[in-house]
């Protein structure tokens, strides 16, 4: 902070008054000195307040001013700011020694540079890859070879990585060799920038699951609309269409506008009719019956984006579709029955092993999201030991699972009944290790 001198006229007046009455010099000096000090402090405070207001106005102005650069012979936009982080990382308040500090050019880039890409903790990518594309083999300025569109788009280089820029109003389809299975996941990195107050409130990035392979109007569709516009109050929509008739249309209900401005990881999990969508580790959508039958194709549709090199820029990379296993939560709701060997116990005991709690958490999630649902938990054992002991053990294990759901997840006791069947209902051969493992299971039945 700058240093300020006491006004000269105040000092001269003080000296003059002291000269008039020499006998009162000590007392008057003390009083006038304090008065001068208070006056000086008020002067400094007013000037500091003025400078603070000016600097605050400058900072606010910089937030709304877009300062983007263009480079490359093809005229492709190159976003400024720190390099996109395409690998999922743990969040950290301080950069590690191996990470260079980002160069921050303005307030908007500072906000983006603080982002870290997270994979959602309850998202598991499909183990069998069906389609993958990081656009590394495509030439800059070209449309990617493994995609189709009814519009336009191009590959650009951003901080050494290939990104696919999506244009104003187009549909983009990954060319796969097979239709989507019942259970699958979709992931990609999304980079959005160049947003300002002129970004249209009707601009959308639509995630589509449809029954048509290319660009015809679908009869069956599930859709999640993400808006890049930071100025609207309704930031997203989900919709279901069956046989040409709308069954569901509702707002997402979660405000992700600060997340979409910059780089994020989009993750989608589909288990038959259930669809979940995450942005980084934030779950935006989880609807048990959003996806209709006969859906075969995933598409990305853009709408209302300005086709300007530095405005409404939307890019994707590291795109992947993977085949996944059965979703336990969806199976319990849709079929009313779930049998699992993933809940394990210490040998001869009802002590639940730590690796079991992920499955227990999933089942508790069903009850949390469906407050009308009640269940019965049934324990089963293999044939080791005597039948009476196994019957008692199976009941204790079912009760242990119930207690865990009550104590850890707050499920009301009257929503869960328990029972045990011991070794009386085997599903595998008790003469083999694999058969015994199948028989040591826990069943969940909706009531």
C-alpha positions in Angstrom: 0.0 0.0 0.0 1.2 3.5 -0.7 2.4 5.8 2.1 0.6 9.1 2.5 1.8 12.3 4.3 -0.3 14.3 6.7 -1.7 17.4 4.8 0.8 20.3 5.1 -2.0 22.8 6.1 -2.9 20.7 9.1 0.8 20.7 10.3 1.1 24.5 10.0 -2.1 25.1 11.9 -1.0 22.8 14.7 2.4 24.7 15.0 0.6 28.1 15.1 -1.8 27.1 17.9 1.0 25.7 19.9 2.9 29.0 19.6 0.0 31.0 21.1 0.0 29.3 24.6 3.4 27.9 25.5 2.2 26.9 29.0 -0.3 24.4 27.4 2.1 23.0 24.9 2.3 19.5 26.3 -1.4 18.9 26.7 -2.4 20.6 23.5 0.3 18.8 21.5 -1.0 15.5 22.7 -4.6 16.3 21.7 -3.8 17.9 18.4 -1.4 15.1 17.6 -4.1 12.5 18.0 -6.5 14.6 15.9 -3.9 14.9 13.2 -3.3 11.2 13.3 -7.0 10.4 13.0 -7.4 12.9 10.1 -4.5 11.3 8.3 -5.9 7.8 8.8 -9.3 8.9 7.4 -7.5 10.4 4.3 -5.6 7.2 3.7 -8.7 5.0 4.1 -10.7 7.1 1.6 -7.8 6.8 -1.0 -7.4 3.1 -0.4 -11.2 2.5 -0.8 -11.1 4.4 -4.1 -8.2 2.3 -5.4 -9.8 -0.9 -4.3 -13.0 0.0 -6.1 -11.0 0.7 -9.3 -9.2 -2.6 -9.1 -12.4 -4.5 -8.4 -14.0 -3.0 -11.5 -11.0 -3.9 -13.6 -11.1 -7.5 -12.4 -14.9 -7.8 -13.1 -14.4 -6.4 -16.6 -11.7 -8.9 -17.3 -14.0 -11.8 -16.5 -16.4 -10.8 -19.3 -13.8 -10.0 -21.8 -12.8 -12.9 -24.1 -9.2 -12.9 -25.2 -8.7 -15.9 -27.5 -5.9 -16.5 -30.0 -5.9 -18.1 -33.4 -3.0 -20.0 -35.0 -2.3 -22.8 -37.6 -2.3 -22.6 -41.3 -5.8 -24.2 -41.5 -7.3 -21.4 -39.4 -8.2 -23.8 -36.6 -8.8 -22.2 -33.2 -6.3 -23.0 -30.5 -7.8 -22.4 -27.0 -5.6 -20.5 -24.6 -5.0 -21.4 -21.0 -3.4 -24.5 -19.5 -3.0 -27.8 -21.5 -6.1 -30.1 -21.3 -5.6 -32.8 -18.7 -6.9 -35.9 -20.5 -6.2 -38.4 -17.7 -8.4 -38.8 -14.6 -6.5 -37.5 -11.6 -7.0 -36.9 -7.9 -8.0 -33.4 -7.0 -5.2 -31.4 -5.3 -4.9 -27.9 -4.0 -1.2 -27.8 -4.9 0.5 -28.9 -8.1 3.0 -31.7 -7.8 6.7 -31.3 -8.6 6.2 -32.9 -11.9 3.4 -30.5 -13.0 4.4 -27.2 -14.5 2.5 -24.2 -13.2 -0.1 -23.1 -15.7 0.2 -19.7 -17.5 -2.9 -17.6 -16.5 -3.8 -14.8 -18.9 -7.1 -13.6 -17.5 -9.7 -14.4 -14.8 -11.6 -16.8 -17.0 -8.5 -18.9 -17.7 -7.6 -18.8 -14.0 -10.9 -20.4 -13.2 -10.4 -23.1 -15.9 -6.8 -23.8 -14.8 -8.0 -24.9 -11.4 -10.2 -27.7 -12.8 -9.1 -31.3 -12.4 -10.7 -34.1 -14.3 -12.2 -36.9 -12.1 -13.7 -40.2 -13.0 -17.0 -40.6 -11.0 -16.4 -43.0 -8.1 -19.5 -45.0 -9.0 -18.8 -45.2 -12.7 -17.1 -48.4 -14.0 -16.2 -48.3 -17.7 -17.2 -51.2 -19.9 -14.4 -53.8 -19.9 -14.8 -54.8 -23.6 -14.0 -51.9 -26.0 -16.5 -51.6 -28.9 -15.2 -48.2 -30.3 -12.3 -46.0 -29.4 -11.0 -42.8 -31.0 -8.5 -40.2 -29.8 -8.2 -38.7 -33.3 -4.4 -39.2 -33.3 -4.4 -40.6 -36.9 -6.5 -37.9 -38.4 -5.0 -34.9 -40.1 -5.6 -31.4 -38.8 -8.3 -29.6 -40.6 -9.9 -32.9 -41.8 -13.1 -34.5 -40.6 -12.3 -37.7 -38.6 -12.3 -40.9 -40.6 -14.2 -43.0 -38.0 -17.2 -40.6 -37.8 -20.1 -39.5 -39.9 -22.1 -36.3 -39.9 -24.8 -34.3 -41.7 -22.9 -31.1 -41.0 -19.2 -30.3 -40.6 -16.4 -30.4 -38.1 -12.6 -30.6 -38.1 -9.6 -31.9 -36.2 -7.5 -29.2 -34.4 -4.3 -29.4 -32.4 -4.6 -28.1 -28.8 -1.5 -28.1 -26.7 -0.1 -31.1 -28.6 -3.3 -33.2 -28.5 -5.8 -33.8 -31.3 -9.4 -32.6 -30.6 -12.5 -32.8 -32.8 -14.3 -29.5 -33.0 -18.1 -29.8 -33.4 -19.8 -27.1 -35.5 -22.9 -25.0 -35.0 -25.9 -27.3 -35.8 -24.9 -30.9 -36.8 -25.3 -34.6 -35.8 -22.2 -36.7 -35.2 -22.2 -40.5 -35.3 -19.3 -42.9 -34.4 -19.1 -45.6 -37.1 -19.2 -48.9 -35.1 -19.2 -52.4 -36.4 -22.1 -53.5 -34.2 -25.2 -52.2 -32.5 -25.2 -51.1 -28.9 -25.6 -54.0 -26.4 -28.0 -54.0 -23.4 -25.3 -52.8 -21.0 -22.5 -50.4 -22.1 -20.7 -47.2 -21.2 -19.6 -44.2 -23.2 -16.9 -41.8 -22.2 -15.2 -38.7 -23.7 -13.4 -35.6 -22.8 -15.3 -32.4 -23.5 -13.8 -28.9 -23.9 -16.1 -25.9 -24.0 -14.9 -22.3 -24.2 -15.5 -19.0 -26.0 -18.8 -18.5 -24.1 -20.0 -15.0 -23.5 -23.3 -13.1 -23.1 -24.1 -13.6 -26.8 -24.0 -17.4 -26.5 -27.6 -18.4 -27.4 -29.9 -19.8 -24.7 -31.0 -22.3 -27.4 -27.4 -23.7 -27.8 -27.3 -27.4 -26.9 -25.0 -30.4 -26.8 -27.3 -33.3 -27.0 -26.4 -36.9 -26.1 -28.7 -39.2 -28.1 -29.6 -42.9 -28.0 -31.7 -43.7 -31.0 -33.1 -46.5 -33.1 -31.9 -45.0 -36.4 -28.3 -45.5 -37.5 -27.8 -42.2 -39.3 -29.8 -39.0 -39.6 -33.5 -40.0 -39.9 -36.0 -39.0 -37.3 -36.1 -41.7 -34.7 -39.2 -43.5 -33.4 -37.5 -44.5 -30.2 -35.1 -42.2 -28.4 -33.5 -41.2 -25.1 -31.9 -37.8 -24.9 -29.9 -35.7 -22.5 -29.4 -32.1 -23.4 -26.5 -30.1 -22.0 -26.5 -26.4 -22.4 -23.2 -24.5 -22.7 -24.9 -21.2 -22.1 -24.0 -19.8 -18.7 -26.8 -17.2 -18.5 -30.0 -19.4 -18.5 -31.8 -20.6 -15.5 -32.7 -24.0 -16.9 -29.4 -25.7 -17.7 -30.5 -29.1 -19.2 -33.3 -31.4 -20.3 -33.9 -35.2 -20.5 -36.4 -36.8 -22.7 -37.8 -40.2 -23.7 -39.7 -41.0 -26.9 -41.4 -44.4 -27.6 -43.0 -45.2 -31.0 -42.9 -41.5 -31.9 -44.7 -40.3 -28.7 -43.0 -38.4 -25.9 -43.1 -40.4 -22.6 -40.8 -38.2 -20.5 -39.5 -34.7 -20.7 -38.1 -32.9 -17.6 -35.3 -30.6 -16.6 -32.1 -32.2 -15.2 -32.4 -30.2 -12.0 -28.7 -29.8 -11.3 -26.8 -26.7 -12.1 -23.5 -27.7 -13.9 -22.9 -24.3 -15.7 -19.6 -23.7 -14.0 -18.4 -27.3 -14.8 -19.1 -27.1 -18.5 -17.1 -24.0 -19.0 -13.7 -25.6 -19.6 -12.6 -29.2 -19.7 -14.6 -32.0 -18.2 -15.1 -35.8 -18.5 -18.5 -37.0 -19.7 -19.4 -40.5 -18.6 -22.5 -42.4 -19.6 -23.7 -45.8 -18.3 -26.6 -47.6 -19.8 -28.0 -50.8 -18.3 -31.0 -51.8 -20.3 -33.5 -49.1 -19.6 -31.5 -47.3 -17.0 -29.3 -44.3 -18.0 -26.8 -42.4 -15.9 -24.7 -39.4 -16.9 -21.8 -37.8 -15.1 -19.8 -34.7 -15.6 -16.5 -35.3 -13.9 -17.6 -36.9 -10.6 -21.0 -35.1 -10.6 -24.0 -37.3 -11.4 -26.4 -35.3 -13.5 -28.9 -38.0 -14.6 -30.0 -41.3 -13.1 -33.3 -42.4 -14.5 -34.3 -46.1 -14.2 -36.5 -46.3 -17.3 -35.2 -43.6 -19.7 -33.9 -45.8 -22.5 -36.6 -47.4 -24.7 -36.2 -50.8 -26.4 -34.6 -51.1 -29.9 -32.0 -48.4 -29.3 -29.0 -49.1 -31.5 -26.9 -46.0 -32.0 -25.3 -43.2 -30.0 -25.1 -39.7 -31.5 -23.9 -36.3 -30.5 -26.0 -33.4 -31.8 -25.0 -29.7 -31.5 -27.5 -26.9 -32.0 -27.3 -23.1 -31.9 -23.5 -22.7 -31.6 -21.9 -19.8 -33.4 -19.6 -20.9 -36.2 -16.9 -18.4 -35.3 -13.2 -19.4 -34.7 -13.2 -18.1 -31.1 -16.9 -18.3 -30.1 -18.9 -21.2 -28.7 -16.1 -23.6 -29.1 -17.0 -27.3 -28.4 -14.4 -30.1 -28.7 -14.2 -33.8 -27.9 -11.4 -36.3 -27.6 -10.6 -39.7 -26.0 -13.9 -41.1 -27.0 -14.7 -44.7 -26.0 -17.7 -47.1 -26.0 -17.3 -50.3 -23.9 -19.5 -53.3 -23.2 -20.4 -53.6 -19.6 -22.0 -56.1 -17.2 -25.4 -56.2 -15.6 -26.3 -53.3 -13.4 -27.4 -54.7 -10.0 -29.7 -51.8 -9.1 -31.5 -51.9 -12.4 -31.9 -55.7 -12.1 -33.5 -55.4 -8.7 -36.0 -52.8 -9.8 -36.9 -54.2 -13.1 -37.0 -57.9 -12.2 -37.7 -57.7 -8.5 -35.0 -60.2 -7.7 -31.2 -60.1 -7.3 -28.8 -62.9 -6.3 -25.2 -62.0 -5.7 -22.0 -63.7 -4.5 -20.3 -60.3 -4.2 -21.3 -60.0 -0.6 -18.8 -62.2 1.3 -18.2 -63.1 4.9 -15.3 -64.4 7.0 -15.3 -68.2 7.0 -17.9 -69.7 9.4 -18.9 -66.1 10.5 -21.4 -63.3 9.8 -18.6 -60.7 9.7 -18.9 -58.9 6.4 -15.6 -58.6 4.4 -14.7 -55.0 3.3 -14.9 -55.8 -0.5 -18.7 -56.4 0.0 -19.6 -52.9 0.8 -19.7 -51.6 -2.7 -22.6 -54.0 -3.5 -24.4 -53.2 -0.2 -24.1 -49.5 -1.1 -25.7 -50.1 -4.5 -28.6 -52.0 -2.9 -29.1 -49.3 -0.3 -29.1 -46.8 -3.2 -32.2 -48.6 -4.6 -34.0 -48.1 -1.4 -33.0 -44.5 -1.0 -34.2 -43.6 -4.5 -37.3 -45.7 -4.3 -38.8 -45.1 -0.9 -41.9 -47.3 -1.6 -39.7 -50.4 -2.1 -39.4 -53.0 0.6 -37.1 -56.0 0.4 -36.4 -59.4 1.9 -32.8 -60.5 2.3 -32.1 -64.2 2.2 -28.8 -65.8 3.1 -27.5 -69.1 1.6 -24.5 -71.3 2.4 -22.6 -74.2 0.9 -22.9 -77.7 2.4 -19.7 -77.6 4.5 -20.6 -78.5 8.1 -24.0 -79.6 9.5 -27.2 -78.4 8.1 -28.5 -76.9 11.3 -25.4 -74.7 11.8 -25.6 -73.6 8.2 -29.2 -72.6 8.5 -28.4 -70.5 11.6 -25.4 -69.0 9.9 -27.4 -68.0 6.8 -29.9 -66.2 8.9 -27.2 -64.3 10.8 -25.5 -63.2 7.6 -28.8 -61.9 6.2 -29.3 -60.0 9.4 -25.7 -58.6 9.2 -26.5 -57.2 5.8 -29.7 -55.6 7.1 -27.8 -54.0 10.0 -25.2 -52.6 7.7 -27.9 -50.9 5.5 -29.6 -49.5 8.6 -26.5 -48.2 10.4 -24.4 -47.0 7.4 -27.1 -45.8 5.0 -30.0 -45.0 7.2 -32.5 -47.4 5.7 -35.6 -47.8 8.0 -35.7 -51.3 9.7 -39.3 -51.9 8.7 -38.4 -51.8 5.0 -36.2 -54.9 5.3 -37.1 -58.5 6.3 -34.5 -61.2 6.6 -34.4 -65.0 6.3 -32.0 -67.8 5.7 -32.1 -71.1 3.8 -28.8 -72.6 4.8 -27.6 -75.2 2.3 -31.2 -76.2 1.3 -31.3 -74.4 -2.1 -28.0 -74.9 -3.9 -27.5 -73.5 -7.4 -24.1 -75.1 -7.9 -22.4 -78.4 -7.2 -21.2 -78.6 -3.6 -18.6 -81.2 -4.6 -16.6 -78.5 -6.4 -15.0 -75.2 -5.2 -16.8 -73.3 -7.9 -20.1 -74.8 -7.0 -19.6 -74.0 -3.3 -18.8 -70.4 -4.2 -22.0 -70.1 -6.2 -24.0 -71.4 -3.3 -22.5 -68.9 -0.8 -24.8 -66.1 -1.9 -27.2 -63.4 -0.7 -30.6 -62.9 -2.4 -32.6 -59.7 -2.4 -36.4 -59.9 -3.3 -38.7 -56.9 -3.6 -42.0 -57.3 -1.6 
